[in-house]
Amino acid sequence: MNKKQITAIAIGVALGTSIGTTVGAVIGNVAMGTVTGSFIGICIGVILSLIVFKNDAE
């Protein structure tokens, strides 16, 4: 794992968590929203890091 990948995952998690918290507040279950958001964020971050890594490899 290089710095760009770690950064991409961190950004994804941060985005996912903030989106999840907002959605959680709307549906009235912040904890569930945050957990779901974190999970989605990790997925986004991994996808971003794969894209970044793929671009670096070329």
C-alpha positions in Angstrom: 0.0 0.0 0.0 1.4 3.4 -1.0 0.5 6.8 0.4 -1.9 7.6 -2.4 -3.9 4.4 -1.8 -4.1 5.1 2.0 -5.2 8.7 1.3 -7.9 7.5 -1.2 -9.3 5.0 1.4 -9.2 7.7 4.1 -11.1 10.1 1.9 -13.6 7.4 1.0 -14.2 6.5 4.7 -14.6 10.2 5.6 -17.1 10.8 2.8 -19.0 7.7 3.5 -19.2 8.4 7.2 -20.4 12.0 6.7 -23.0 10.8 4.2 -24.1 8.0 6.5 -24.4 10.3 9.5 -26.6 12.7 7.4 -28.8 9.8 6.1 -29.0 8.4 9.6 -30.2 11.7 11.0 -32.8 11.9 8.3 -34.1 8.4 8.9 -33.8 8.8 12.7 -31.1 6.2 13.3 -27.7 8.0 13.4 -25.7 5.0 14.6 -27.0 2.7 11.8 -26.4 5.4 9.3 -22.9 6.0 10.5 -22.0 2.2 10.4 -23.5 1.8 6.9 -21.8 5.0 5.7 -18.4 3.8 7.0 -18.9 0.5 5.2 -19.9 2.3 2.0 -16.9 4.7 2.5 -14.5 1.8 2.8 -15.8 0.4 -0.5 -15.5 3.8 -2.2 -12.0 4.2 -0.8 -10.9 0.8 -2.0 -12.3 1.5 -5.5 -10.6 4.9 -5.6 -7.3 3.4 -4.4 -7.5 0.7 -7.1 -8.1 3.4 -9.7 -5.2 5.4 -8.4 -3.0 2.3 -8.2 -3.9 1.3 -11.7 -3.0 4.8 -13.0 0.3 4.7 -11.1 1.2 1.2 -12.5 0.9 2.5 -16.1 
